[in-house]
């Protein structure tokens, strides 16, 4: 399983994401200015502040040359894991439903949070137990998940809400405690928590590793 | 003096020089300086760049050590951490800019210290901050705190370097002059360390990074080297504007250039901009430099040569390269979307020559600029009367339970989580102990065989105790910082410091400075820790008088196995608790005395530094062996506060009985260096007790903290303790 982790100028967690992927498969770096996905099986769009995020989080990266390739790849069913800034980029790019707004507290928050796994029947979560609790950190200023009520209902009904902050753990005011959603086709997964920072008990938790392992375990081309 | 000379002297004074200094410059170059020359002299001869009031003192500090690989004088010092790796680190102040414009002041403080670290070739892996504000009851202090913290987060979070620790205190004397000190730690393969000395006449000077604008003109002289006062708003244009995205690209670009071996020398542009960078590089390499300001990429049209030379625009680096490497260098810069321009070359003239296109606009000997600034003798005299007003009284009763709750809720002791949560502590995947988990931050190094070694980092300062006794107070600061390292099992390898003081031209401030540096040197010698570099920030005073003398020290240490890094929280029901180390607490000079509105004592008790050092070694060994469940040094608020902190961090209660029944308040809340609260099995504690003074005082148990000291009794639920300890959140609401 070959993971490709995109580096935009301003990406901060790209190296961390590569290290996490390398625990379960092969990991290569993809450069924002290239029109080349290097034949990877999974694209990871990592956390950070792409292009400084000066306009609006993710709004500039969405137009990066490599995003043309990522959008095409996703349309063909390729798997994309979008973490934090990556989630913001994918919402801007229309690859994921909803939007991410400034935290209710209006401040950056870095905190270990407990998550409830809502949908264990996705390519990203199949290696985990339904209802499993995960301890994974968040760190962001713009992580309040928002979708209009009718879209929210649709997401809930279709099982597109994959991760929720456990009761009392919502760090940013996300609607319905939503921490991670998947697209309708089930091949693009966005989440605000950082699973790449939860792959080793020494640094706090290894609960995020299951997400990478799930991807690695699902056979290439086996569908979603 | 001719009319022209008088005009020149007047301009010199406006730029922060004295008339005598101006006359020295005229004598040295044999004529009246041009506008560019005067601007450059005024910056390089400022206190900020020349250390003209502190140089002789700094020369007394110990700077040798077996693990030292880069000492004072470079952009940052560095120590060997084994495995072919070195750790570079430095602390620096950005006090005056932050007092004038806290968000940008603090942000660019972080930006500046990051550049110092990657200027020696090291990848920044950690940031720590030491912050001081006036009482939080003051609206101005809360504003400065809020904006400074936002600025630090804005820069550090965006650039992908974790903020792993720091400290924060509120005291009246910082009301007008807050302190923002930032420390950065970087990691590098030792053989790749690069220096800033320019060499090789004919080699090119390439300026890369952001373009140059009119921001930050005169920051080092009119802002950093003078007291704050009326009309400081007018100095806002002297504060630089930070762009962390530009710095992120600049950092990756610099490290890429080094990785490819394309650089002869590298230097960041900080205070005094291009002037300082170019002259430092020339001076260290004993060469000359020609610069053509017409080649410098500008942010705005019509900038004068002197403005280009003194601009403190952020996110710029200067490198020396061989002419053949130019194309490769420009290609790397283009990849990182970082602008670059050849702006001059190295010469063998020993002169700094400034051209504007074809026209020579300045020509000065490097030595005159860098080495010949006059050094001033201090006139130290202890003050006859107390310098500082007593703090406001904020507690009424001496009831031990009320006192403990008041201490836990004191903004100087309350849980720092509301502060630290605003910073990314985990990016780069090295953080083993996050803020609040242990007395020092712990970062993992690459594994060696079965074990993963690590480094520990702590930053400390205690202005109030240094104000009470500059010599002994400073020794305590170093001991406290080393104790923090001991609690995670780390051995100190090197020390960096930032000396934040008032106006050294005043005898009592000079006395504080001299005594403090003497204490710093003695403590470092006693512990065998070299000073690898640092920074001096003087003139920290406003109309109300000087700040507390505040030497801030940062220590980096090593530990062989991060899996055994110590924690501060109690971990297991039934563990025994001990008070370890030489500990002779006193209420005088304590946080409790402060809350009671007591004025500072004049002098602190002497500390047996050798015995404290021995107990630190024993604690370190016990933590490393894995024998202890927890270790925490006793600091502000004394033993009872330390016990409460251990309970809260571990989510477990404790039952403790203290032997001192004569003066229970002193036993509970008195402060002194040297004491630790440790927990573990009875056998583990007894073994530690064979090496150092140790008394088993209780057990980890339940969900309440109970302490009995003679007639005094504290019994409080963790819930109540936690509520009191959470007081800082209100400041960030």
Interface residues (C-beta under 8 A of the other chain):
Chain A: X9 X10 X11 X12 X13 X15 X16 X19 X48 X49 X51 X52 X53 X54 X107 X108 X109 X110 X111 X137 X139 X194 X196 X197 X200 X202 X203 X204
Chain B: X150 X153 X157 X158 X159 X160 X243 X244 X245 X246 X248 X249 X252 X336 X337 X420 X421 X422 X423 X424 X425 X426 X427 X428 X429 X430 X431 X432 X434 X444 X452 X562 X563 X732
